[in-house]
Amino acid sequence: MTTIVKATSKGQITIPMSWRKQFDTNQFILKCQGDTITLQPIDLETIIKRDEKKGDKVIFNAVRDNKGKGISAEELLKVLKKIDG
């Protein structure tokens, strides 16, 4: 399905609801290559579980640890210093 959307004055676009309902997420990755923008749905919990199985360590997850609000650089440094000892 193809649709035309218009950007708002703030540069925002709306993904049609019928498209959003196809995915169990409200988070997406945008990639820009030349004159093409690709939008891909992601599920952070699935990515975190996959990375942990590979042996990667998740230090901070904004969705899990801070209700999706992110973290300041200073707070991240505090967390890293605690881990490093």
C-alpha positions as CSV (number, residue, x, y, z in Angstrom):
1,M,0.0,0.0,0.0
2,T,1.2,3.5,-0.8
3,T,0.0,6.7,0.7
4,I,1.1,10.4,0.5
5,V,1.5,12.2,3.8
6,K,2.3,15.9,4.5
7,A,4.8,17.1,7.0
8,T,3.6,19.5,9.6
9,S,5.4,22.9,10.2
10,K,7.5,21.0,12.8
11,G,8.5,18.3,10.2
12,Q,6.3,15.6,11.7
13,I,4.4,13.1,9.6
14,T,1.7,10.7,10.7
15,I,1.9,7.0,10.0
16,P,-1.5,5.7,9.0
17,M,-3.3,3.9,11.8
18,S,-3.9,0.8,9.7
19,W,-0.1,0.5,9.2
20,R,0.7,1.1,12.9
21,K,-1.8,-1.6,14.0
22,Q,0.2,-4.2,12.0
23,F,3.0,-4.0,14.5
24,D,3.1,-4.5,18.2
25,T,5.4,-1.4,18.8
26,N,5.3,2.3,18.8
27,Q,9.1,2.6,18.1
28,F,10.6,2.8,14.6
29,I,14.0,3.2,13.0
30,L,14.4,5.8,10.3
31,K,17.2,5.4,7.7
32,C,18.0,7.9,5.0
33,Q,20.0,6.8,1.9
34,G,20.2,9.3,-0.9
35,D,16.6,10.4,-1.7
36,T,15.0,7.4,0.1
37,I,13.8,7.3,3.7
38,T,13.1,3.8,5.2
39,L,10.9,3.3,8.2
40,Q,11.2,0.0,10.1
41,P,9.3,-1.0,13.3
42,I,11.4,-2.2,16.2
43,D,10.7,-4.0,19.5
44,L,13.3,-3.0,22.0
45,E,12.6,-5.9,24.4
46,T,13.3,-8.4,21.6
47,I,16.5,-6.6,20.7
48,I,17.6,-6.5,24.3
49,K,16.9,-10.2,24.9
50,R,18.8,-11.1,21.6
51,D,21.8,-9.0,22.7
52,E,21.9,-10.5,26.1
53,K,21.9,-14.0,24.6
54,K,24.9,-13.0,22.6
55,G,26.6,-12.0,25.8
56,D,26.2,-8.2,25.4
57,K,25.3,-6.4,28.6
58,V,22.4,-3.9,28.7
59,I,23.5,-1.1,31.1
60,F,20.6,1.3,30.6
61,N,17.3,0.9,28.9
62,A,15.3,4.1,28.8
63,V,12.0,2.3,28.4
64,R,12.6,-0.1,31.2
65,D,14.6,2.1,33.5
66,N,13.3,5.6,33.0
67,K,9.8,5.3,31.5
68,G,11.1,6.2,28.1
69,K,12.3,9.6,29.1
70,G,16.0,9.0,28.4
71,I,18.9,10.0,30.6
72,S,21.3,12.9,30.9
73,A,25.0,12.4,30.1
74,E,25.8,13.1,33.8
75,E,23.4,10.4,35.0
76,L,24.8,7.9,32.5
77,L,28.3,8.6,33.7
78,K,27.2,7.9,37.3
79,V,25.8,4.5,36.2
80,L,28.9,3.6,34.3
81,K,31.2,4.6,37.2
82,K,29.1,2.3,39.6
83,I,29.5,-0.6,37.2
84,D,33.3,0.0,36.6
85,G,33.9,0.3,40.3
